[in-house]
């Protein structure tokens, strides 16, 4: 079924929840990714199997990691998620993830930008 911005937004959130919170990256890729998966994060190799291997390792190394969605924006074939990532025993992050969808409503490309949450700020506005 072709993707619409609303469907793509729901799919991006379901994909992220399945791979990050529920620690099922293979199921997430099988259910939501297209024929290719282009990765722009320099810590993760390109392709579906590399994505699966990376997040299987993260699940083993950081049990209890979680993500909370603060904002989700969809336009044309792009979805942007503004997230709070919690990594037990490590830093927490404010993140922006961008997903590109193909015409069938499947994720085919990913970019992200992450900011360590330090607890220090020169303003009282917060990161979210």
C-alpha positions, 0 to 999 in steps of 0.5 A, spaced: 500 500 500 502 506 498 505 511 503 502 517 505 505 522 510 500 520 516 502 512 514 509 513 514 509 517 520 506 511 524 510 506 520 517 510 522 514 510 530 512 503 529 519 501 526 523 505 531 519 502 537 520 495 535 527 495 533 529 500 539 524 499 545 522 492 544 529 490 541 527 486 535 531 489 529 530 484 524 523 484 525 523 491 524 527 491 518 522 485 515 516 489 517 518 496 515 524 496 510 524 497 503 529 493 498 535 497 500 536 500 507 541 506 506 544 508 512 548 515 514 550 514 521 557 513 521 557 508 527 552 503 523 554 500 516 550 500 510 545 495 509 539 491 512 544 486 515 549 491 518 543 495 521 540 488 525 547 486 527 548 493 530 542 494 534 542 486 536 549 488 539 546 495 542 540 490 545 545 486 549 550 491 551 545 496 554 539 492 556 533 496 558 535 502 553 529 506 551 526 511 546 520 516 547 518 520 542 517 527 543 515 530 536 513 526 529 513 530 523 511 528 516 512 531 509 512 528 502 516 521 503 520 524 509 519 523 517 522 526 522 522 524 529 525 528 535 526 523 541 529 522 548 534 516 548 535 513 554 542 508 555 542 505 562 550 506 564 551 511 559 549 518 556 542 519 554 541 523 548 536 528 544 536 525 537 533 527 531 532 521 526 530 522 519 527 517 515 525 516 507 520 512 504 519 509 498 513 509 494 510 503 497 511 506 504 517 502 506 523 505 509 529 506 505 534 511 508 536 514 515 539 520 517 540 522 525 543 527 529 544 526 536 546 530 542 548 528 549 544 530 555 548 534 560 543 537 564 547 543 563 544 549 560 544 556 559 537 557 558 531 554 562 527 551 555 530 544 556 531 540 550 524 537 548 
